[in-house]
Amino acid sequence: MDHTAIIATNGQLATPYAKTAHGLIRGSSRYEILGVIDSPTAGKDAGEVLDGVHRAVPIFASLQAACAGLDRKPGNYIIGYAAPGGQLPEAYRGGIVEALEAGLTVVSGMHQFLSEDPEFAEAARKSGAAIYDVRKRKAPLHFWNGTVLSVGVPRLAVLGTDCAVGKRTTARILVETCLRHNLRAEFISTGQTGWLQGARHGFILDATLNDFVCGELEHAIVSAAAERALDLLVLEGQSALRHPAGPCGAEFIVSGGARAVILQHAPGRSHFEGYEKFGLRIPPVSEEIQLIRLLGAQTLAIALNGERLSPAALRKEQARLAEETGVPVVLPLEDGLDALVPQIRSFLSEEAAA
Amino acid sequence: MDHTAIIATNGQLATPYAKTAHGLIRGSSRYEILGVIDSPTAGKDAGEVLDGVHRAVPIFASLQAACAGLDRKPGNYIIGYAAPGGQLPEAYRGGIVEALEAGLTVVSGMHQFLSEDPEFAEAARKSGAAIYDVRKRKAPLHFWNGTVLSVGVPRLAVLGTDCAVGKRTTARILVETCLRHNLRAEFISTGQTGWLQGARHGFILDATLNDFVCGELEHAIVSAAAERALDLLVLEGQSALRHPAGPCGAEFIVSGGARAVILQHAPGRSHFEGYEKFGLRIPPVSEEIQLIRLLGAQTLAIALNGERLSPAALRKEQARLAEETGVPVVLPLEDGLDALVPQIRSFLSEEAAA
């Protein structure tokens, strides 16, 4: 199987709507990312567009330009778009047909299954190309049965105060940091991007029938813990506990048994991303910590996403939130998470003693 | 279409696992319930077995006995079983095949689709009978888009501290009570039993892909409010905010905009029903009220389910909880909900002023 891939973002690379692309540009063990198709940013490096870090992932204006500019023809064409509702924007259709005609496997995390779209199915049939719908239901699903209660490995969930705020990225940095400090940590992925990045344990929460969400979470935790000796499982949160379009997070604490939380927050955002016009404000972090406590977990740290803030303003928010909440506040992208290792170790000791 | 029906409970009528049957015995505008098949209780009246109230719903030992004993042959055979996981117990299979062979439409709320089961599909094909899987996904699903924010009709959610605790029944009694007091109330159903009972607005929450739960809830609210002038929408809650097998409830407040809650509780239960062996205790009601407040709603009343308690012990718990929480505590099955009408009116005034 060919694991090389090109990511299509259709002019949205520099927006939060391309968060699947952003995750893959940061790293994937499932796919080898050869480049990105995004005409407004063509010619630049995708890592530099993302966060100023050169990652040797060139951007092209079209699939044709990519095939001409790359040493190897990519095997997969990944839709790098992810947005509320999971419906494919019309503008992506032409590129998908072109990729299928060129024989690339189209990989999609949309709720709408591209393999069931008559135009795409026909293009795939003609060229012999495949369509892989990541969110398509895989049977049988697991129902929660309490086996997670016997898992001895402590769980920590990375929750957030909003969608697309950096939960997965912070979770990945945390796992890497733990490994560097000789703590055997494993990541439990709960979104399509985590799957595309090659996470070995997890499921796609938002594409799961509601009744099976907690059973699938339990199954992922139990499977990961059974596979090898571990010190910590890091659960990727979804949405936010009070997100109007779909609250989520209690599952990880109540059903997954996470007793610690890292709360991801973007102090530069006042309103839920994409819902500004409704005047829906993100609730205060201190109240969120109270809610997490009632659900059954302690907030070990607040991790900040610095978007829309100058470095100085971000540092000021960091100090202000630490003062207000009494909880350590960290900047994962700027400083890494090494500073949190003592808190993690102390949480692991508490859990071992419990 | 023939709306007459017989309910199969396979010996489980007197257990909480037959909660779909219990709801239908209490009342359905979608189906006319002619009888119940349940051999251990055969010969009795199903209403009397349920809660001591005669409802002229005879119980038979078998489908054959039912057809012989009834004036009319029922058109539908409804699986009256509902339990965590939604899988059909093996013991029901024989009865289903028999019903299909006799030409009855089999109606099922299982997650496992009976229409896709080879044995049932073959039996249906031979006799020409139909299989109706209530939980089968109906496209297209709605994603939350904020239209619910412009709905002027106040919403009240009936949440619970456990599963199968009486949320739907209390919601139905509340709607009837409001109607008697000239308050135009409408019920929003969120389970398969509500659908089977004939609710005109709602969806089946636990069979919905997670990402669409809040959009389907919004759609049901918006549709009901658009149809006719209303004073109150009563939302049927599911599960419990901290139920280990699948927390639920925040959706109604955060995404559905319910600003009031009636909290259904069974003081005779110490542990989550069905999870006693794990030692999972139901959290204190006062803490649940605090959690509901943080999510954005006030608890107007606590409604008690008297199971496992003598009438005197139940009254004692009623007084104790009212003292402890400062919230009115009512017994819907014993006393009705007329006593709550002043609280409802005062909530409606607050909402009108907001």
Interface residues (C-beta under 8 A of the other chain):
Chain A: P84 G85 G86 Q87 H111 L141 F143 W144 G146 L149 L205 D206 A207 T208 L209 N210 D211 F212 V213 C214 G215 L241 R242 H243 P244 A245 G246 P247 C248 A250 E251 V254 S255 Y275 K277 F278 E287 Q290 L291 L294 L295 G296
Chain B: P84 G85 G86 Q87 H111 L141 F143 W144 G146 L149 L205 D206 A207 T208 L209 N210 D211 F212 V213 C214 G215 L241 R242 H243 P244 A245 G246 P247 C248 A250 E251 V254 S255 Y275 K277 F278 E287 Q290 L291 L294 L295 G296
